[in-house]
Amino acid sequence: MTLKFKPSILNLYALLFLAACIGFTIYNYTQLSAGEGWGIVGMIGLFGFGILLLVIDLVIRNIFKNKMTANLIGLLVAVLATVLLFSKGLCS
């Protein structure tokens, strides 16, 4: 039995997002954990958002068997996630 991994746009976006969250947390750990440590809590929330993107990708892949349709919907979700992060959504 072989496991075939074919990355989609949303999958790559979510993995890049999670890697950036981990890298930012490691690089700025002293600043994030200063005071009561709410910066670390915020990063855990963003990490959860990345996991949610992976779950959404899994659902999209199971609903839409056509790869082009799944990738287009994944791209739309990735753009909406970016707008949510950089507008007055999760980063405010």
Residue frames as a rotation matrix with the C-alpha (Angstrom) as fourth column:
MET 1
0.585 0.811 0.000 0.00
0.811 -0.585 0.000 0.00
0.000 0.000 -1.000 0.00
THR 2
-0.595 -0.779 0.199 1.47
0.784 -0.617 -0.071 3.31
0.178 0.113 0.977 -1.06
LEU 3
0.277 0.621 -0.733 0.38
0.705 -0.650 -0.284 6.67
-0.653 -0.438 -0.618 0.23
LYS 4
-0.264 -0.305 0.915 0.16
0.893 -0.435 0.113 9.25
0.364 0.847 0.387 -2.52
PHE 5
0.068 0.218 -0.974 0.46
0.621 -0.773 -0.130 12.85
-0.781 -0.596 -0.188 -1.43
LYS 6
-0.288 -0.070 0.955 -0.58
0.870 -0.436 0.230 15.37
0.400 0.897 0.187 -4.04
PRO 7
-0.619 -0.001 -0.786 -0.41
0.563 -0.698 -0.442 18.86
-0.548 -0.716 0.432 -2.58
SER 8
0.290 0.741 0.605 -3.12
0.923 -0.385 0.029 21.34
0.255 0.550 -0.795 -3.36
ILE 9
-0.167 -0.317 0.934 -2.96
0.202 -0.938 -0.282 25.11
0.965 0.141 0.220 -3.25
LEU 10
0.587 0.467 0.661 -4.69
-0.519 -0.410 0.750 25.33
0.621 -0.784 0.002 0.13
ASN 11
0.901 -0.307 -0.306 -2.57
0.426 0.756 0.497 22.52
0.078 -0.579 0.812 1.54
LEU 12
-0.050 -0.972 0.229 0.66
0.861 -0.158 -0.483 24.28
0.506 0.173 0.845 0.57
TYR 13
-0.035 0.127 0.991 -0.70
-0.160 -0.980 0.120 27.59
0.987 -0.154 0.054 1.88
ALA 14
0.871 0.435 0.227 -1.62
-0.300 0.106 0.948 26.03
0.389 -0.894 0.223 5.23
LEU 15
0.650 -0.700 -0.296 1.76
0.757 0.629 0.177 24.29
0.062 -0.339 0.939 5.59
LEU 16
-0.264 -0.725 0.636 3.59
0.590 -0.643 -0.488 27.54
0.763 0.246 0.598 4.77
PHE 17
0.292 0.484 0.825 1.38
-0.388 -0.729 0.564 29.38
0.874 -0.485 -0.025 7.27
LEU 18
0.987 0.081 -0.135 2.13
0.076 0.509 0.857 26.82
0.139 -0.857 0.497 10.00
ALA 19
0.244 -0.969 -0.049 5.86
0.933 0.248 -0.260 26.92
0.264 0.018 0.964 9.25
ALA 20
-0.244 -0.283 0.928 5.80
0.173 -0.954 -0.245 30.72
0.954 0.101 0.281 9.46
CYS 21
0.682 0.554 0.478 3.93
-0.395 -0.272 0.878 30.58
0.616 -0.787 0.034 12.79
ILE 22
0.855 -0.414 -0.312 6.45
0.519 0.670 0.531 28.13
-0.011 -0.616 0.788 14.24
GLY 23
-0.056 -0.934 0.352 9.41
0.870 -0.219 -0.442 30.13
0.490 0.281 0.825 12.93
PHE 24
-0.013 0.130 0.991 8.02
-0.131 -0.983 0.127 33.43
0.991 -0.128 0.029 14.22
THR 25
0.910 0.391 0.141 7.30
-0.205 0.127 0.970 31.89
0.361 -0.912 0.196 17.63
ILE 26
0.579 -0.767 -0.276 10.81
0.815 0.545 0.197 30.45
0.000 -0.339 0.941 17.94
TYR 27
-0.219 -0.718 0.661 12.47
0.702 -0.586 -0.404 33.66
0.678 0.376 0.632 16.73
ASN 28
-0.348 0.185 0.919 10.41
-0.355 -0.933 0.053 35.99
0.867 -0.308 0.391 18.98
TYR 29
0.069 0.437 -0.897 9.82
0.584 0.711 0.392 33.68
0.809 -0.551 -0.206 21.95
THR 30
-0.642 -0.367 -0.674 11.22
0.767 -0.303 -0.565 36.05
0.003 -0.879 0.476 24.59
GLN 31
-0.940 0.336 0.062 9.08
-0.327 -0.937 0.121 38.92
0.099 0.093 0.991 23.36
LEU 32
-0.226 0.912 -0.341 5.96
-0.317 0.263 0.911 36.75
0.921 0.314 0.229 23.01
SER 33
0.112 0.254 -0.961 6.32
0.685 0.681 0.260 35.23
0.720 -0.687 -0.098 26.47
ALA 34
-0.883 -0.436 0.172 6.98
0.206 -0.692 -0.692 38.56
0.421 -0.576 0.701 28.21
GLY 35
-0.475 0.720 0.506 4.46
-0.839 -0.544 -0.013 39.67
0.266 -0.430 0.863 30.80
GLU 36
0.004 0.595 0.804 1.71
-0.707 0.570 -0.418 37.13
-0.707 -0.567 0.423 31.17
GLY 37
-0.765 -0.438 0.472 2.53
-0.031 0.757 0.653 35.25
-0.643 0.485 -0.592 27.95
TRP 38
0.284 0.958 -0.033 -0.49
-0.054 -0.018 -0.998 36.31
-0.957 0.285 0.046 25.91
GLY 39
0.049 -0.345 -0.937 1.69
-0.960 -0.274 0.050 36.44
-0.274 0.898 -0.345 22.79
ILE 40
-0.926 -0.372 0.068 2.21
-0.353 0.915 0.197 32.69
-0.135 0.158 -0.978 23.02
VAL 41
-0.344 0.887 0.307 -1.54
0.272 0.407 -0.872 32.21
-0.899 -0.217 -0.381 23.45
GLY 42
0.394 0.452 -0.800 -2.10
-0.565 -0.567 -0.599 34.29
-0.725 0.688 0.032 20.32
MET 43
-0.413 -0.629 -0.659 0.39
-0.910 0.270 0.314 32.19
-0.020 0.730 -0.684 18.39
ILE 44
-0.866 0.203 0.457 -1.37
0.082 0.959 -0.271 29.01
-0.493 -0.197 -0.847 19.54
GLY 45
0.160 0.973 -0.164 -4.59
0.023 -0.170 -0.985 30.53
-0.987 0.154 -0.050 18.19
LEU 46
0.253 -0.146 -0.956 -2.93
-0.910 -0.372 -0.184 31.24
-0.329 0.917 -0.227 14.84
PHE 47
-0.837 -0.547 -0.016 -1.53
-0.533 0.808 0.252 27.70
-0.125 0.220 -0.968 14.82
GLY 48
-0.454 0.774 0.441 -5.09
0.264 0.590 -0.763 26.44
-0.851 -0.230 -0.472 15.34
PHE 49
0.418 0.558 -0.717 -6.17
-0.491 -0.525 -0.695 28.58
-0.764 0.643 0.055 12.38
GLY 50
-0.324 -0.639 -0.698 -3.54
-0.945 0.184 0.270 26.80
-0.044 0.747 -0.663 10.25
ILE 51
-0.916 0.073 0.394 -4.83
-0.004 0.982 -0.191 23.41
-0.401 -0.176 -0.899 11.39
LEU 52
0.052 0.997 -0.066 -8.35
0.042 -0.068 -0.997 24.56
-0.998 0.049 -0.046 10.48
LEU 53
0.196 -0.053 -0.979 -7.11
-0.907 -0.390 -0.161 25.37
-0.374 0.919 -0.125 6.97
LEU 54
-0.826 -0.526 -0.204 -5.73
-0.564 0.779 0.274 21.83
0.015 0.341 -0.940 6.65
VAL 55
-0.610 0.691 0.388 -9.08
0.277 0.644 -0.713 20.40
-0.743 -0.328 -0.584 7.76
ILE 56
0.321 0.725 -0.609 -10.92
-0.383 -0.489 -0.784 22.61
-0.866 0.485 0.121 5.26
ASP 57
-0.266 -0.511 -0.818 -8.55
-0.961 0.072 0.267 21.36
-0.077 0.857 -0.510 2.55
LEU 58
-0.962 -0.079 0.262 -9.30
-0.100 0.993 -0.068 17.76
-0.255 -0.092 -0.963 3.51
VAL 59
-0.143 0.986 0.088 -13.05
0.215 0.118 -0.969 18.41
-0.966 -0.120 -0.229 3.33
ILE 60
0.289 0.218 -0.932 -12.74
-0.746 -0.559 -0.362 20.17
-0.600 0.800 0.001 -0.04
ARG 61
-0.638 -0.615 -0.463 -10.71
-0.770 0.506 0.389 17.27
-0.005 0.605 -0.796 -1.44
ASN 62
-0.865 0.343 0.366 -13.30
0.212 0.912 -0.352 14.75
-0.455 -0.226 -0.861 -0.29
ILE 63
0.114 0.962 -0.246 -16.26
0.060 -0.254 -0.965 16.72
-0.992 0.095 -0.087 -1.64
PHE 64
0.727 0.095 -0.680 -14.80
-0.607 -0.373 -0.701 17.70
-0.321 0.923 -0.213 -5.02
LYS 65
0.521 -0.512 0.682 -13.06
0.386 0.855 0.347 14.86
-0.761 0.082 0.643 -6.85
ASN 66
0.709 -0.279 0.648 -12.11
0.577 -0.299 -0.760 17.14
0.406 0.913 -0.051 -9.76
LYS 67
-0.006 -0.831 -0.556 -8.64
0.978 -0.121 0.171 18.48
-0.209 -0.542 0.814 -8.89
MET 68
-0.669 -0.221 0.709 -9.10
0.495 -0.845 0.203 21.74
0.555 0.487 0.675 -10.80
THR 69
0.299 0.863 0.407 -12.31
0.067 -0.444 0.893 22.57
0.952 -0.240 -0.191 -8.95
ALA 70
0.718 -0.078 -0.692 -10.79
0.686 0.250 0.683 21.63
0.119 -0.965 0.233 -5.59
ASN 71
-0.348 -0.929 -0.125 -7.74
0.935 -0.354 0.028 23.79
-0.070 -0.107 0.992 -6.28
LEU 72
-0.475 0.242 0.846 -9.84
0.262 -0.879 0.398 26.78
0.840 0.411 0.354 -7.36
ILE 73
0.673 0.738 0.044 -11.97
0.123 -0.171 0.978 26.55
0.729 -0.653 -0.206 -4.23
GLY 74
0.459 -0.612 -0.644 -8.81
0.883 0.239 0.403 26.09
-0.093 -0.754 0.650 -2.15
LEU 75
-0.594 -0.656 0.465 -7.32
0.722 -0.690 -0.052 29.20
0.355 0.304 0.884 -3.77
LEU 76
0.034 0.710 0.704 -10.47
0.022 -0.704 0.710 31.13
0.999 -0.009 -0.039 -2.90
VAL 77
0.861 0.245 -0.445 -10.25
0.404 0.200 0.893 29.94
0.308 -0.949 0.073 0.72
ALA 78
-0.011 -0.954 -0.299 -6.54
0.998 -0.030 0.060 30.88
-0.066 -0.297 0.953 0.85
VAL 79
-0.568 -0.137 0.811 -7.27
0.380 -0.918 0.112 34.38
0.730 0.372 0.574 -0.45
LEU 80
0.465 0.816 0.344 -10.12
-0.043 -0.367 0.929 34.80
0.884 -0.447 -0.135 2.04
ALA 81
0.675 -0.299 -0.674 -7.85
0.734 0.359 0.576 33.58
0.070 -0.884 0.462 4.87
THR 82
-0.441 -0.886 0.144 -5.20
0.879 -0.459 -0.131 36.11
0.182 0.069 0.981 3.87
VAL 83
-0.291 0.427 0.856 -7.74
0.041 -0.889 0.457 38.93
0.956 0.168 0.241 3.77
LEU 84
0.763 0.607 -0.225 -9.08
0.200 0.110 0.974 37.84
0.615 -0.787 -0.037 7.16
LEU 85
0.324 -0.728 -0.604 -5.58
0.946 0.227 0.233 37.84
-0.032 -0.646 0.762 8.66
PHE 86
-0.654 -0.740 0.156 -4.47
0.752 -0.659 0.027 41.19
0.082 0.135 0.987 7.29
SER 87
-0.197 0.647 0.737 -7.73
-0.028 -0.755 0.655 43.10
0.980 0.109 0.167 7.63
LYS 88
-0.372 0.075 0.925 -9.38
-0.867 -0.385 -0.317 43.69
0.333 -0.920 0.208 10.96
GLY 89
0.552 0.524 -0.649 -9.73
-0.330 0.851 0.408 39.97
0.766 -0.011 0.643 11.52
LEU 90
0.777 -0.235 -0.584 -7.30
0.540 0.725 0.427 37.83
0.323 -0.647 0.691 13.46
CYS 91
-0.200 -0.980 0.006 -4.41
0.867 -0.180 -0.464 40.34
0.456 -0.088 0.886 13.56
SER 92
0.011 0.219 0.976 -6.24
-0.057 -0.974 0.219 43.26
0.998 -0.058 0.001 15.15
